[in-house]
Amino acid sequence: MPTDPSFHEKRYSYSPIIRRPKFSWPDGRRLAVYVALNLESYRFGSGMIEELLPASPAPDVLNYSWCDYGNRVGVWRLLLMFEELNLPITLLVNSAVYEETPEVVEPFRLRGDEISCHGRTNSERQSGLSEDQERLLIEEATKTITGHEGAAPKGWLGPWISETYATPDLLKEAGYQYLLDWCCDDQPVWLRTKSGPLLSVPYPQELNDSSSVIGRYVSGPDFAEMIIDQFEEMMMQSVDEPLVLGIALHAHISGQPFRLRALRKALAHISDRSRGQWLTRAGSIADHFARVVPAIS
C-alpha cells in the first residue's frame, strides 16, 4: 500500500455528512449510543505504559501499579454501575488479560456484552512492525479471544490507536468486520482494503477518559459534563442525520472513586430510555449499518 501523505484518501472518500444516504437506526431511532470499556494489560518493567506521572526508569512501579488498579478494583466498580443503569457494554480486551486476570472478562460475557479485540497488550503498538510481524500479532490476539469466547471477535481497536499502512488489509484478511481506530466521523465509514470493504465505526478521542482526563487534565466532573453536552447536542443534530455517540472508558481511570461519582451521573442521564436513543454495542451498530448502507465496490 502507498506511504504518501494522501494515503488516507485511498482508504475512504470524502463525503460531507449533510449529503449521505438516508437511513435510521432500529425502530426509527436517530442516535446510537455505545460505551466502550478498555481492559488492558501492561508488562512490568518493559514496553509502553500509560503515564499518570512522567515515567521513571524501569521498573516504573508508580505507573504500572496505577494501571493495575483497573483490573484489580476499577473494573468491578464500573461493572456495578453498568448493572445499576442496565447499560450494554463493548469490552475492548488485550488478549493477555485472559492469561493474567481472566476473572475480569467473565461477568461481561455472562451479561451478553460484546467482546472485541484490543491487540495483545498495551505494552506494544503496531506502528513500526513489518507486515509479517503485524499479521502475527493480529493472529495471536484473535486466536486467544476466539479460544476463550467460542467465537471470533468482530471488532478491533489497536493498542494506542496505532496502525501501519497495512493494518486495515490485515484485519479484513483475518475476518474482522469493523475497526475502531479512525475518529473521522459521526457515522460509520466504509474503508477500502485489498480484500474488500471494512467498516470503520466511530470511536471517540474527545469523550475518552485517557485522552481527556490524563492527556489534557480534564477533571472528573468536567468529563461527565462533556458526556452530557455531547449527548444533548447530538440528540438535536440527529434529527437531520442519524449519528453515533461513543464513550471510551478505561478501568484504571474512570474506575477511580472520585471520577466514578461524576461519571455515574452522566451515564444515568444518557441511559434515560424515554429519550429515544438506541443504547447498544459497537458490533450491533456495525451490523445494522452494513445492512442499510452497504459498501459500494
VMD Tcl script that draws the C-alpha trace (Angstrom):
set ca {
  {0.00 0.00 0.00}
  {1.22 3.59 -0.60}
  {3.02 5.57 2.09}
  {2.47 9.11 0.77}
  {0.65 11.81 2.83}
  {-2.55 11.42 0.79}
  {-2.78 7.75 1.74}
  {-5.99 8.19 3.76}
  {-7.82 9.33 0.64}
  {-7.30 5.87 -0.81}
  {-8.84 4.22 2.26}
  {-12.02 6.29 2.17}
  {-13.55 9.05 0.08}
  {-14.59 12.48 1.25}
  {-18.33 12.63 1.95}
  {-19.98 15.58 3.74}
  {-22.37 14.33 6.39}
  {-25.20 16.51 5.04}
  {-25.19 14.51 1.76}
  {-25.24 10.91 2.88}
  {-27.69 8.08 2.16}
  {-30.78 8.40 4.35}
  {-31.28 5.70 6.98}
  {-32.30 5.20 10.60}
  {-31.19 3.00 13.44}
  {-33.59 0.21 14.53}
  {-37.17 1.29 15.25}
  {-36.58 4.64 13.59}
  {-34.14 5.82 16.26}
  {-31.71 8.57 15.30}
  {-28.86 8.42 17.82}
  {-26.90 5.23 18.53}
  {-25.00 5.31 21.83}
  {-22.38 2.82 22.96}
  {-20.00 2.65 25.90}
  {-16.61 1.01 25.32}
  {-14.63 -0.22 28.30}
  {-10.92 -0.88 27.73}
  {-9.42 -3.74 29.76}
  {-5.68 -3.54 29.34}
  {-2.54 -5.45 30.23}
  {0.88 -3.91 30.84}
  {4.20 -5.67 31.28}
  {6.08 -4.88 34.45}
  {9.32 -3.10 33.67}
  {9.26 -3.26 29.87}
  {7.44 -1.77 26.93}
  {4.96 1.08 26.82}
  {2.73 2.13 29.68}
  {0.09 4.78 30.28}
  {1.52 7.52 32.47}
  {-0.26 9.16 35.35}
  {3.06 10.90 36.04}
  {6.18 11.07 33.84}
  {7.74 7.64 33.63}
  {10.55 6.62 35.98}
  {13.40 4.34 34.91}
  {12.27 0.71 34.77}
  {10.69 -0.76 36.73}
  {8.17 2.08 36.80}
  {6.28 0.95 39.90}
  {4.05 4.02 40.16}
  {2.56 3.90 36.66}
  {2.44 0.11 36.49}
  {0.56 -0.25 39.76}
  {-1.78 2.62 38.84}
  {-2.69 0.78 35.61}
  {-3.04 -2.50 37.50}
  {-5.65 -0.87 39.75}
  {-8.06 -1.07 36.82}
  {-8.21 -4.87 36.71}
  {-8.00 -5.31 40.49}
  {-10.56 -2.69 41.58}
  {-11.80 -0.24 38.95}
  {-13.46 -2.72 36.61}
  {-15.56 -4.17 39.43}
  {-16.85 -0.73 40.47}
  {-17.68 0.11 36.87}
  {-19.44 -3.22 36.42}
  {-21.74 -2.48 39.35}
  {-22.63 0.87 37.80}
  {-23.33 -0.70 34.39}
  {-25.60 -3.20 36.10}
  {-27.45 -0.48 38.02}
  {-28.04 1.52 34.82}
  {-28.71 -1.53 32.63}
  {-26.11 -0.30 30.14}
  {-24.82 -2.62 27.40}
  {-21.03 -2.59 27.05}
  {-18.50 -3.14 24.30}
  {-15.47 -4.66 26.03}
  {-12.14 -3.90 24.33}
  {-9.75 -6.54 25.64}
  {-6.00 -7.02 25.36}
  {-5.69 -10.76 24.80}
  {-3.02 -11.01 27.55}
  {-5.80 -10.26 30.05}
  {-7.06 -13.84 29.60}
  {-3.78 -15.16 30.97}
  {-3.19 -12.57 33.67}
  {-6.66 -11.64 35.02}
  {-9.29 -13.82 33.29}
  {-11.87 -13.13 36.01}
  {-12.46 -9.62 34.69}
  {-13.92 -10.83 31.38}
  {-16.34 -13.43 32.72}
  {-19.07 -11.14 34.14}
  {-19.29 -9.21 30.88}
  {-19.59 -12.47 28.97}
  {-22.42 -13.54 31.28}
  {-24.18 -10.19 30.67}
  {-24.11 -10.85 26.93}
  {-21.78 -7.92 26.26}
  {-19.70 -7.75 23.12}
  {-16.04 -8.69 23.49}
  {-13.80 -7.06 20.89}
  {-10.06 -7.29 20.41}
  {-7.66 -4.60 21.64}
  {-4.49 -6.32 20.48}
  {-2.22 -8.44 22.68}
  {-1.07 -5.91 25.27}
  {-0.86 -2.15 25.67}
  {2.85 -2.51 26.28}
  {3.26 -2.64 22.50}
  {1.83 -0.97 19.42}
  {1.64 -1.91 15.76}
  {3.34 1.05 14.10}
  {6.84 0.15 13.04}
  {6.11 -3.56 12.67}
  {6.75 -5.41 9.45}
  {3.70 -6.82 7.71}
  {4.58 -10.34 8.87}
  {5.05 -9.17 12.46}
  {1.74 -7.35 12.46}
  {-0.07 -10.29 10.91}
  {1.29 -12.50 13.70}
  {0.17 -10.01 16.36}
  {-3.36 -9.98 14.95}
  {-3.45 -13.77 14.60}
  {-2.25 -14.38 18.17}
  {-4.66 -11.91 19.77}
  {-7.60 -13.16 17.72}
  {-6.84 -16.82 18.44}
  {-6.72 -16.17 22.19}
  {-10.08 -14.41 22.32}
  {-11.71 -16.93 20.00}
  {-10.48 -19.80 22.14}
  {-11.94 -18.32 25.32}
  {-15.16 -16.90 23.90}
  {-16.04 -19.62 21.39}
  {-16.39 -17.10 18.57}
  {-14.02 -14.75 16.80}
  {-14.23 -11.06 17.74}
  {-15.87 -8.89 15.09}
  {-14.24 -5.62 16.09}
  {-10.68 -4.36 16.56}
  {-9.16 -1.38 18.36}
  {-5.40 -1.13 18.07}
  {-3.39 -0.51 21.23}
  {-2.61 3.21 21.32}
  {-4.75 3.61 18.14}
  {-1.63 2.60 16.27}
  {-1.59 1.28 12.71}
  {0.77 0.55 9.88}
  {-0.26 1.26 6.30}
  {-1.28 -2.41 6.03}
  {-3.45 -2.67 9.17}
  {-6.95 -2.49 7.59}
  {-5.86 -5.01 4.94}
  {-4.59 -7.43 7.57}
  {-7.70 -7.06 9.72}
  {-10.00 -7.73 6.76}
  {-7.83 -10.71 5.83}
  {-8.21 -12.03 9.40}
  {-12.00 -11.85 9.23}
  {-12.71 -8.65 11.16}
  {-15.92 -6.84 10.32}
  {-15.21 -3.44 11.81}
  {-12.39 -1.24 13.06}
  {-12.47 1.44 15.77}
  {-9.17 3.25 15.14}
  {-10.48 6.09 12.97}
  {-12.19 9.07 14.65}
  {-13.00 10.99 11.46}
  {-16.81 10.88 11.50}
  {-20.07 10.66 13.46}
  {-21.35 7.84 11.23}
  {-19.71 4.56 10.24}
  {-17.44 4.80 7.18}
  {-16.56 2.08 4.70}
  {-12.78 1.63 4.31}
  {-11.17 0.11 1.23}
  {-8.86 -2.87 1.72}
  {-7.16 -5.30 -0.62}
  {-9.78 -7.94 0.25}
  {-12.88 -5.74 0.13}
  {-14.62 -3.19 2.34}
  {-14.07 -2.96 6.10}
  {-16.33 -0.81 8.26}
  {-14.97 1.93 10.48}
  {-17.22 2.57 13.50}
  {-16.68 5.95 15.21}
  {-14.58 5.66 18.36}
  {-14.20 8.79 20.48}
  {-10.97 10.63 21.16}
  {-12.76 13.55 22.84}
  {-15.16 11.55 25.03}
  {-12.26 9.30 26.02}
  {-11.07 9.36 29.61}
  {-7.49 8.60 28.57}
  {-7.01 11.45 26.11}
  {-9.24 13.89 28.04}
  {-8.60 13.19 31.72}
  {-4.99 12.02 31.52}
  {-3.87 13.69 28.30}
  {-5.49 17.10 28.84}
  {-6.08 17.12 32.62}
  {-9.88 17.38 32.36}
  {-11.48 16.91 35.78}
  {-13.92 14.10 36.54}
  {-16.92 16.47 36.79}
  {-15.90 18.26 33.60}
  {-15.58 14.95 31.75}
  {-19.06 14.00 32.94}
  {-20.39 17.34 31.74}
  {-18.75 16.75 28.36}
  {-20.68 13.48 28.05}
  {-23.99 15.16 28.84}
  {-23.34 18.07 26.46}
  {-22.28 15.70 23.68}
  {-25.42 13.63 24.17}
  {-27.78 16.61 24.19}
  {-26.18 18.24 21.16}
  {-26.08 15.01 19.16}
  {-29.69 14.24 20.03}
  {-30.56 17.57 18.44}
  {-28.29 17.08 15.42}
  {-29.53 13.54 14.80}
  {-32.92 14.85 13.70}
  {-31.26 15.58 10.36}
  {-28.73 12.72 10.19}
  {-28.52 9.51 12.24}
  {-25.39 9.63 14.38}
  {-23.15 7.53 16.61}
  {-22.10 8.66 20.08}
  {-19.31 6.61 21.61}
  {-17.90 6.92 25.13}
  {-14.49 5.37 25.83}
  {-13.57 4.39 29.37}
  {-10.54 2.75 30.97}
  {-10.92 0.84 34.23}
  {-7.81 2.36 35.82}
  {-9.03 5.91 35.07}
  {-12.81 6.03 35.34}
  {-12.81 3.31 37.99}
  {-11.20 5.72 40.46}
  {-13.88 6.54 43.08}
  {-13.86 10.34 42.71}
  {-14.24 10.07 38.91}
  {-16.82 7.31 39.16}
  {-19.13 9.50 41.18}
  {-19.42 12.14 38.46}
  {-19.45 9.57 35.65}
  {-22.43 7.78 37.21}
  {-24.49 10.97 36.91}
  {-23.57 11.41 33.24}
  {-24.31 7.80 32.29}
  {-27.59 7.90 34.20}
  {-28.50 10.93 32.08}
  {-27.84 9.21 28.75}
  {-29.41 5.91 29.88}
  {-32.85 7.50 30.29}
  {-34.76 5.24 27.90}
  {-37.53 7.81 27.40}
  {-35.33 9.94 25.13}
  {-35.49 7.53 22.18}
  {-31.77 6.89 21.75}
  {-30.51 3.41 20.81}
  {-28.34 2.14 23.68}
  {-26.31 -0.60 22.07}
  {-22.86 -2.02 21.34}
  {-20.36 -1.19 18.61}
  {-20.86 -4.53 16.85}
  {-24.62 -4.01 16.62}
  {-24.02 -0.58 15.10}
  {-21.73 -2.17 12.51}
  {-24.22 -4.94 11.73}
  {-27.14 -2.58 11.24}
  {-25.22 -0.05 9.18}
  {-23.86 -2.76 6.89}
  {-27.43 -3.87 6.18}
  {-28.90 -0.43 5.47}
  {-25.87 1.28 3.86}
  {-23.94 -1.46 2.05}
  {-20.48 -0.70 0.72}
  {-20.14 0.38 -2.90}
  {-17.50 -1.74 -4.58}
}
mol new
graphics top color blue
foreach p $ca { graphics top sphere $p radius 0.5 }
foreach p [lrange $ca 0 end-1] q [lrange $ca 1 end] { graphics top cylinder $p $q radius 0.2 }
display resetview
